[in-house]
Amino acid sequence: MKRTGFVDVPYRPHYWLSDARSQACLVGHDPLGKPDFEGLVRFDVEIKDGRIAAIAPLGTAPAGAIDLKGGLVWPGFVDIHTHLDKGHIWPRSPNPDGSFLGAATATASDRKARWTAADVQARMEFGLQCAWAQGTVAVRTHIDSLAPQAEISWPVFKTVRDAWADRIDVQAASIMPMDAFAEPQGEQLADIVADAGGILGAVTRLTGGVHDALPAEFLELLERFFRLAIDRGVDVDLHVDESGDSGAKALIEIARTATRLGFKGRLQCGHCCSLAVQPDDFVDATLRAIADAGIAVVSLPMCNMYLQGRNTGRTPRWRGVTLLHELKDAGIEVSIASDNCRDPFYAFGDHDMLEVMTQATRIAHLDHPFGDWSRAYTAIPASVMGLPGRGLLKAGAPADLVLLSARYMSEMLSRNQADRVVLRDGRAIDTSLPDYRVLDQHIGANP
Ligand SMILES: [Zn+2]
């Protein structure tokens, strides 16, 4: 699908963008005046040799600047929780009933039957093409790693990461049920992850199960998992408590275990949905424990809305998301990411962080005020991924920017931003999205 930007930005080694707007919390220049009621400030941007040379007060830009007429400017987005290896299998393996168990079962069958290296690579690259065209600069993908898939998918990840290194920073974390870490494949996977420069990840349920009351062996499995990470000096990223069952209490145990074992790496927990249905005193204890352990949390609101609270024939009664506001108020780093795209865990999605922002704002009331939630798609995940210079508009950072015709959050969150301009190293890229038909040879066309 050919897309045309709302403004022409012909490349020059040195140029200015005038009359830009952005959330004040993303702009590394002070003072630019008092933010407006949506938290926005106005400024000019100097771009030189592919980098932001200066963020300057409005009116600084010389004649000949490209006039954004008050349009929003975003730093390139950072999508810290995705599943590029699962993406786009929907036409051949849809979720039969939209449930979590339906998702896990359909995905496992598809993986066992169809996930050759060529299949995984084609779908991963398709996802990255979408992300690139939408203005994303860094992606962390989870990799389904239950044997024998790890031996197939991790080499593909390394190939794709290297091929995309000058376009998108791609990181990978494993995902495998906790009980599999008690088998020899747990140690083998930890070695594969460490060798690949990856992140060790697990899902806090047992093979074939859902996220409910913790099994008796859970703490033992968790300690074994952490020791594998500690022994190899790798970071950790877990899928945690992805249900509305108040008995799903892995999060606090992860925090206690990390603290007790003195885990020193970066540690992120995704989903944490059940926190929203647990009693207040237990929530308070959990928030304290994860703050003490330095755990970052990533919420996946679109996937949560799709899977959580689903009972056929019954209207959903909750939005499925974790306690975003309370986590942030407790001083915990909170990111928001896209998660699955067109697979049994989420039937929709286009690797577009602007869509994630639009949906998350509505689902979790990240407005009134907008506050600094815009950092949850940019600066915070960049920090958790260890990517200095990403996620902020500041002098010296790469001129990797997303320019919108929308001038206000209200305009941006109300209308599709298909005419966005994406700058990479100061150059406007082709923002056309890949045609789904290129995957037909792997997926098969819809019947
Ligand atoms: Zn996930």
Boltz pocket constraint, residues with backbone or C-beta under 6 A from the ligand:
constraints:
  - pocket:
      binder: B
      contacts: [[A, 81], [A, 82], [A, 83], [A, 142], [A, 239], [A, 270], [A, 339], [A, 340]]
      max_distance: 6.0
